[in-house]
Amino acid sequence: GGRAGNASGFSLKIARELAQADVKITAGEFLMFSAILSSVGALIGFALPLGGHVVLGVVLLLAGWYGPRFWLKRKRRQRMSAFNNQLADVIGIMGGALRSGYGLVQAMELAGREGPSPTGPEFERVVREIGLGLSSDEALNNLVVRMESEELVLMVTALNVQREVGGNLVEVLETIASTIRERTKLTAEVKVLTAQQAYSGYIIALLPVALALLLTVINPNYMLSIFRDTTWCGWTMVGCSGSMIFAGFLIIRKIVNIQV
């Protein structure tokens, strides 16, 4: 039962990431594609007439399985970043519509129609869900679940509070838009200030790997002797070195990952 629950939770996580990245395939299709890609990679690695082909097969198998996940996470991150950057302008469209006499749902419909992608299509989906019978609260909460945006949570929370206690909705939206713009501006400034340190982490992590590959090309006998003459010692050194490089890379990323 617990194993089935874990598998179901994993599938739901993949499905949510596919929706957030706007990739129009099911979680099952994505997992099947990953399995096929990893199987093909393993077969190619095992079939190539190279020394250490077992290691190459395992590497290609892992690359085939995790490569699509890496691509999906990158596409999801780019889309969610674009959503956050566009949200203040779309809220401005909604505020202008409300000032002209539109209702909230009509304002979201106009924002969906006039707003850029991906923010516009996401608000269009909210309006479609309301048209199918969901309340505006439920449709907006579904949007929050899809996009996982702190700025969007701020907007939805303010709308809920305004609905409960009343007040000028146009002024509320204008305040939210101004707050989101300031947050976006501050986030961009932090990224600029930490960019040098982030790239330093990449360089520090890749430099030993690049140097080892260069030495292998220049003098393969010198580099490969640690695997031929002292097999266990050579792999132990490579494993320890790789682990420390990876750990240092993660530590640097954690240090420069400043939350705004």
Beta strands, then each sheet from edge to edge (+ up, - down):
end
